[in-house]
Amino acid sequence: MHSVPVILTLTVLTVLLTSPAQVIGYRPYPPKTNGSDQIFGSSKKFEGSSNLVRLRYHMGPVLTNNITVHPIWYGTWQKSQKKIIREFINSISAVGSKHPSVSGWWKTVQLYTDQTGSNITGTVRLGEEKNDRFYSHGKSLTRLSIQSVIKSAVGSRYRPLPVNPKSGLYLLLTADDVYVQDFCGQVCGFHYFTFPSIVGFTLPYAWVGNSAKLCPGVCAYPFAVPEYIPGLKPVKSPNGDIGVDGMISVIAHEIAELATNPLVNAWYAGPDPVAPVEIADLCEGIYGTGGGGSYTGQMLNDHRGATYNVNGIRRRYLIQWLWSHVVSYCTGPNALD
C-alpha cells in the first residue's frame, strides 16, 4: 500500500525536472525585447525602480553554515581554465581584495536570512574536486543524467567527493564539447537539488557549461554578442578566455541562488516554485550602474582594454549584480561598504 505514493512522488519529481518550464536557470545575454525593458509583473527590471517586485521568503533553509564548493570537471579542461574558476571561488571570501571586489559583491547574499534570523555565511571555500575527463556519461547530457554524473562523483571508489547536504555545493562544469539539455536555447546554467532515488542524497547542485564552441553569443555575453543585436560589439574578456570568462558570471549567479534558495523553497519571487524568480534572475544582464534592458551598465576597463567589474585575489572578473530585498533593487560589489 505504501508503494503507490512513493511512485507518484518520484513521477512528479521526474516531470518537474524534465519539464521545459522547470528552468531555474540563467542566460547572461539581453533577451529579445525589441528595445523595451524587461518586465517582471508590473515592474521594470533595472537598477533603481523595482519596488513592486514581490521577493518573498518561503520558510525553507538557506546556507548559514560555511559553504564548500566541490567542482566536478566533466570533459577536457586546460589547467589555465581550471585556475581561473578556482581563483574566482576562492575570491568570494577573500580579505583585502582591491575594491570593487568579489567579496563585496557577496555581501548582498549575506543579507538574506532563514526563519531564525541567521544570515547566510560569509565563508565560501573551494573543496575537493573530481575529474571526469573521459566523459563517463557521454557528450550529451540530460537534466537527469547530470544527477547521474554527480552520483558517480560522490560514489566513486577512488577519492569520492564528500557528501555534505547542509553546506556542500556540487558544481558540475561541462567542457566546450559537451551539450546539456536546453543549453544555449534556454539556459547557460541552472541549479537544483539531487534526488535520493538517483544519487542517494539530497544535495544542492549547479551545472554551468562552457559555451565557447556552441553558443558564445548567448552564454558568453558580453564577451561575444548575439546575432540578433546588429552593431553591438563584444568587449574584451579579463582573463583571455571567452568561454571561461563567460562561465564566471553564470557560476556567480548560480552560487548566489543556491545559497539563498538551495531546495527551491526559500527566497524567490512569483507564485510558482517550479519556475521561481530568484535574487540573480531579477538582475539579469545588469553589470554596472545604470544597467537595464539591453544595456549592461557602466563597467571598468584595465590597461589592456579588458572589461571587468570586480577584483578577485589575483584576477579580475565580470559578474552580474544581485537583488537586495533590503533596498528593493539590484546592488553591485561593495554597495554595503
C-alpha positions in Angstrom: 0.0 0.0 0.0 2.9 2.3 0.7 4.5 1.9 -2.8 1.8 4.0 -4.6 2.5 7.4 -3.1 6.3 6.8 -3.4 5.9 6.0 -7.1 3.7 9.1 -7.6 6.2 11.3 -5.8 9.0 10.1 -7.9 6.9 10.6 -11.1 6.1 14.1 -10.1 9.7 15.0 -9.3 10.8 13.5 -12.7 8.2 15.5 -14.6 9.3 18.7 -12.7 12.9 18.2 -13.5 12.5 17.3 -17.2 9.7 19.8 -18.0 10.8 22.8 -20.2 9.1 25.1 -17.7 11.4 23.8 -14.9 14.3 26.0 -15.7 15.7 27.7 -12.6 18.5 28.7 -14.9 20.2 31.7 -16.3 21.3 33.3 -19.6 23.6 36.3 -19.3 22.7 38.0 -22.6 19.9 40.6 -23.0 16.6 38.9 -24.1 14.9 39.8 -27.3 12.9 42.8 -26.2 12.7 44.9 -29.4 14.3 47.8 -27.4 11.9 47.7 -24.5 12.9 46.9 -20.9 12.3 43.5 -19.3 9.1 43.4 -17.3 8.5 41.3 -14.2 4.9 41.7 -13.2 4.3 45.4 -13.3 7.9 46.4 -12.5 10.8 47.2 -14.8 13.9 45.1 -14.1 16.6 47.7 -13.8 18.8 49.1 -11.2 16.7 51.6 -9.3 12.9 51.3 -9.5 11.7 47.8 -8.9 9.8 48.4 -5.6 6.9 46.3 -6.9 8.9 43.0 -7.2 7.5 40.6 -4.6 10.5 38.7 -3.5 9.4 36.6 -0.5 10.8 34.1 2.0 9.0 30.8 1.9 10.4 29.4 5.2 12.9 26.9 3.6 16.5 26.6 4.6 19.3 28.9 3.4 23.0 28.2 3.7 24.1 29.6 7.0 26.9 27.1 7.5 30.2 27.7 5.9 29.9 26.8 2.2 32.2 24.3 0.5 32.1 24.2 -3.3 33.0 20.9 -4.9 33.8 21.3 -8.7 33.2 18.3 -11.0 35.3 18.9 -14.2 33.4 17.0 -16.9 35.3 16.5 -20.1 38.6 18.0 -21.2 39.8 21.1 -19.3 43.0 23.1 -19.6 45.0 23.8 -16.4 44.7 27.6 -17.1 40.9 27.3 -17.3 40.6 25.5 -14.0 42.8 28.1 -12.4 40.5 31.0 -13.4 37.5 29.3 -11.9 39.2 28.1 -8.7 40.5 31.6 -8.1 37.1 33.1 -8.5 35.5 30.7 -5.9 38.4 31.5 -3.5 37.8 35.2 -4.1 34.3 35.1 -2.7 35.6 35.1 0.9 39.0 36.8 0.3 40.0 39.5 2.6 41.9 42.5 1.3 40.9 42.4 -2.4 41.0 45.7 -4.2 37.7 47.5 -4.4 35.3 46.7 -6.1 35.7 43.1 -5.0 34.1 39.7 -5.4 33.8 39.6 -1.6 32.0 42.9 -1.6 29.5 41.5 -4.2 28.8 38.5 -1.8 27.7 40.9 0.9 24.4 41.2 -0.8 23.9 37.5 -0.5 24.8 37.7 3.2 21.8 40.0 3.8 19.4 37.0 3.4 18.4 35.1 6.5 16.5 31.9 7.4 13.4 31.7 9.7 15.7 32.0 12.8 17.2 35.3 11.6 20.5 33.7 10.9 22.3 35.2 7.9 23.9 33.4 5.0 27.5 32.7 5.7 30.3 34.9 4.5 32.7 32.0 4.1 32.8 30.2 0.8 35.7 27.9 0.1 36.9 25.6 -2.6 36.6 21.9 -1.5 37.6 18.7 -3.0 37.4 18.3 -6.8 36.6 15.4 -9.2 37.8 15.0 -12.8 35.6 13.1 -15.3 37.9 13.6 -18.3 36.7 10.5 -20.1 33.1 11.7 -20.5 31.7 8.8 -18.4 28.1 9.6 -19.3 28.7 10.8 -22.9 28.9 14.2 -24.6 25.2 14.9 -24.5 23.6 15.1 -21.0 20.0 15.4 -19.9 18.9 17.0 -16.7 18.6 13.6 -15.1 21.9 12.3 -16.4 23.6 15.4 -14.8 22.5 13.9 -11.5 24.0 10.6 -12.5 27.3 12.3 -13.1 27.1 13.7 -9.5 26.3 10.2 -8.2 29.4 8.9 -9.9 31.5 11.7 -8.2 30.2 11.1 -4.7 30.1 7.3 -5.1 33.4 6.8 -6.8 35.6 4.0 -5.3 38.6 6.3 -5.8 38.6 9.6 -3.9 34.9 10.2 -3.9 33.6 13.7 -3.2 32.5 14.1 0.4 28.7 14.1 1.0 27.6 17.2 2.8 23.9 18.1 2.4 24.0 21.1 4.7 26.9 23.1 3.5 28.3 21.4 0.3 27.6 22.8 -3.1 28.3 20.5 -6.1 29.3 22.4 -9.2 29.2 20.4 -12.4 31.2 22.2 -15.1 31.0 20.8 -18.6 33.7 21.3 -21.3 33.1 23.2 -24.5 32.4 20.0 -26.5 29.5 18.8 -24.2 25.9 19.6 -24.9 23.4 19.7 -22.0 19.6 19.6 -22.3 18.3 23.2 -23.0 21.9 24.5 -23.2 22.1 27.7 -25.4 18.4 27.6 -26.2 17.0 28.1 -22.7 19.9 28.2 -20.2 23.6 28.6 -19.7 23.4 27.1 -16.3 20.9 26.1 -13.7 20.7 24.8 -10.1 18.5 22.3 -8.3 18.9 19.5 -5.8 19.7 15.8 -6.3 17.0 13.2 -5.8 17.8 10.4 -3.2 16.3 7.9 -5.7 19.2 8.7 -8.1 22.1 10.0 -6.1 21.2 8.6 -2.7 21.2 12.1 -1.1 19.6 15.4 -1.4 22.4 17.7 -2.4 22.2 21.3 -3.7 24.0 21.4 -7.1 24.5 23.6 -10.1 25.5 23.0 -13.7 27.3 25.5 -15.9 28.6 24.9 -19.4 31.5 26.3 -21.4 29.8 27.9 -24.5 32.9 28.8 -26.4 32.2 26.4 -29.3 28.4 26.0 -29.1 26.9 29.5 -28.4 29.3 32.2 -27.2 27.0 35.0 -28.3 24.3 33.5 -26.0 26.2 32.4 -22.9 29.5 34.3 -23.0 27.8 37.7 -23.4 29.2 40.5 -23.4 32.5 38.9 -24.5 30.6 37.7 -27.6 27.3 39.1 -28.8 24.1 37.5 -30.2 23.4 37.8 -33.9 20.0 39.4 -33.3 21.6 42.7 -32.0 23.2 44.2 -35.1 26.0 46.7 -34.5 26.7 45.6 -30.9 30.4 45.0 -30.3 31.8 42.5 -27.8 34.1 43.6 -25.0 37.5 42.1 -24.2 37.4 39.4 -21.6 39.5 40.0 -18.5 41.3 36.6 -18.5 41.7 36.0 -22.2 39.3 33.0 -22.4 35.8 34.0 -23.7 34.2 30.7 -22.7 35.5 30.5 -19.2 35.1 34.3 -18.5 31.6 33.9 -19.7 31.1 30.9 -17.3 32.3 33.0 -14.3 29.1 35.2 -14.3 26.9 32.2 -14.6 28.8 30.4 -11.8 28.4 33.5 -9.6 24.7 33.6 -10.5 24.1 30.0 -9.5 26.1 30.0 -6.3 24.2 33.1 -5.1 20.9 31.4 -5.8 22.0 28.1 -4.3 22.9 30.0 -1.1 19.5 31.8 -0.9 17.3 29.0 -2.3 19.0 25.6 -2.1 15.9 23.5 -2.0 13.7 25.8 -4.0 11.6 26.7 -1.0 13.3 29.7 0.5 13.8 33.1 -1.3 12.1 33.7 -4.6 9.6 35.9 -6.4 6.5 34.7 -8.2 3.8 32.2 -7.3 5.4 29.1 -8.8 8.3 27.2 -7.0 8.7 25.1 -10.1 9.9 28.2 -12.0 11.0 30.7 -9.3 12.4 34.1 -10.0 15.4 34.4 -7.7 17.8 37.0 -6.5 20.1 36.9 -9.6 17.3 36.4 -12.1 15.9 39.8 -11.1 19.2 41.5 -12.1 19.8 39.6 -15.3 22.0 41.5 -17.7 23.0 44.2 -15.1 26.7 44.5 -14.6 27.0 48.1 -13.5 25.4 51.4 -12.6 22.6 52.4 -15.0 22.1 48.8 -16.3 18.7 47.7 -17.6 17.0 46.4 -20.7 19.8 45.6 -23.2 22.3 47.9 -21.5 24.8 46.2 -19.2 25.5 49.4 -17.2 28.8 51.1 -16.5 31.8 48.7 -16.3 35.5 49.1 -15.8 38.4 48.7 -18.2 42.0 47.7 -17.4 45.2 48.9 -19.1 44.8 46.2 -21.7 41.3 47.3 -22.6 39.7 44.3 -20.9 36.3 44.8 -19.3 35.6 43.8 -15.7 33.6 45.0 -12.6 35.2 43.1 -9.7 38.6 42.3 -8.4 39.5 38.8 -7.1 42.6 37.6 -5.3 44.8 37.8 -8.4 42.4 38.3 -11.3 39.5 40.4 -12.4 36.1 39.2 -13.4 32.8 40.4 -14.8 29.8 39.2 -12.8 26.2 40.3 -12.7 24.6 42.3 -9.9 22.2 40.8 -7.3 18.8 41.8 -5.9 18.8 43.2 -2.4 15.5 42.6 -0.6 16.5 45.3 1.9 16.6 48.1 -0.6 14.5 46.5 -3.4 16.8 47.0 -6.3 19.9 45.4 -7.8 23.2 46.1 -6.0 26.7 45.7 -7.0 30.0 45.0 -5.3 30.8 47.0 -2.2 27.4 48.6 -2.2 27.2 48.0 1.5 30.7 49.3 2.4 
